Amino acid sequence: MLSKSKILGLTAAIGVAGLTALASTPASAASAITLRACNHTDDTVLVASSYIPIGGSDWRNKGWTRVNAGACEDIFRTTNRTFYARAEVKGNSDQYWGSDIKQCVEYPGPYDFYTRSEDTTCPEGEPAEFTTFHSDGRPVYVWNLNP
């Protein structure tokens, strides 16, 4: 049987261990950003993305995440405040959201590959127009896909 002083000592040790664990938690975990795409159209939309995964250094290029009409879907999580995405109406790549930078996609998909920051060509797939996003640090960045 444990004495009262041993129980108090054990409780204090557990408390210090808990504080140490909290203090050693990376700050990046607290600043994770989720890109959430909300489809406000009457069509199913497919989303492609290019982002640096949490704890990574290379860009992950991934497609195609399905977002049904009227629905929202979380596309990815990152701690990098700059990321890229493209959305297309399923079955019609001429109807898309993307405007200012070319990134790599593969058709018909799905696809999932990595590139380095210094890569200037598509090692896989073909270039397509994406939108550049700069998060202000909000934990969830909502991308509204309007008709």
N, C-alpha and C positions, 0 to 999 in steps of 0.2 A: 504494500500500500504506500502511496506517495504522501509525503508530509505536505502541509499547507505551504511551506516555504519552497519546496521543490516544485509544486504546482505553479506557484507564482513565478518562479524562475523559468520554468518551461514555457509559461504563457508569455513572459517577456521575451524569451528567445524566439518564439514563433512570431511575435509582433515585430521584432527587429528583422527577422528573415523576410517577413512580408514587406516591410519598408524597403529593405535592400532590393528585393525583387522588383518593386515598383520603381525604385530609383534607377535600376539597370535596364528597365524597359526602354527600347530605342524611342527617341522622340518622333522618328519617322512613322511609327505605328499610330501615334496620335494624330498625325497630319495626313493620313491616307485620304485620297480623293477617289470617289466612285463616279464614273460617267454613267448617267442614267438617260436612256433615250426614251422619249414619250412620243408615241405615234398618234397624231391627231388627224390622220387621214382615214379614208375608207378602205385602204389597201394594206396588205401585209408589206412590211418594209424589212430589208436586210441591212445590217450594219457591219461595216468593216472598220478596224481600228489599228492604230499604230501607237504604242505607248511603252514606257519602261516599267516592267513589273516591279513590285515592291521588293527591294533587296537586290535588284538586277542592275546591269549597266548597259545592256544591249536592248535595242528596240524589238518588241514583239509585234509582229504583223499578223493579225488574226481576222478571219471572216468566215462565215457570215452569221451573225447573231440575228435570229428572227424576232421581230417585234410585231405582234398582231395589231390590227386596226383598233384604236382606242386604248391600247395597253402601254405600259412602261416596262422596260427591262434594264437591269444593271448590266453594262457591257464589260467593264473591267474596273480594277482598283490599281492605283499608282500613288507614289509620293512625289512624282515629278509634276510640276505645275504646268508643263506644256505637253500637249498630246494632240492626236489627230484622229479624225473619224470621217467616214463617208456613209451615207445611207442611200439605198436605192429601193424603188418599188420592185417587189419581187416579180421577176419575169420581164422587167422593162428597165434596163440600165440607162436608158435615155432620160428617165425621170429620177433625178438624184439630188441629194444635198451634199455639196462639197464645192469649195470655191477658190482656195488660194494656194494650194501646194499639191504637188504630185507625190503620191505614195504608191506602194506596190499592192496589187490585188491579184487574186487568181479566180478565174471563172471555170467551172461553175462553183467551185468550192465544195466543201469547206477547205480552208487552208490555215496553216499556223507555222510560221517560221520567224527566225531572228535575223536582224541586220545590225551592223555597227553604225555609229553616228557618222563615220567618214564614208560610208557607202553612198555613192552618187548614182548608181544604176540599180535596177531591180534584179537581184540575183535569182529571184523566182517571180513568176507572174508578169504583170504588165502595169505601167503607170496609170493612175486614175486620179481625178481631182478629189481632194480631201479638204476639210475645214480645219484650220489651226485653232486650238482652244488654249486659253491661258486662264487657269483657275486662280481665283483670288483667295484660295485656301479653304473655301467651303468644303465640308466633308462629302457633300453630294452635289455634283454639277449636273443640272438637268438640261438636256438638249431637246427642245421642243421641235418636233418635225411637223410643220404645218403644211396644208395643201398649197 
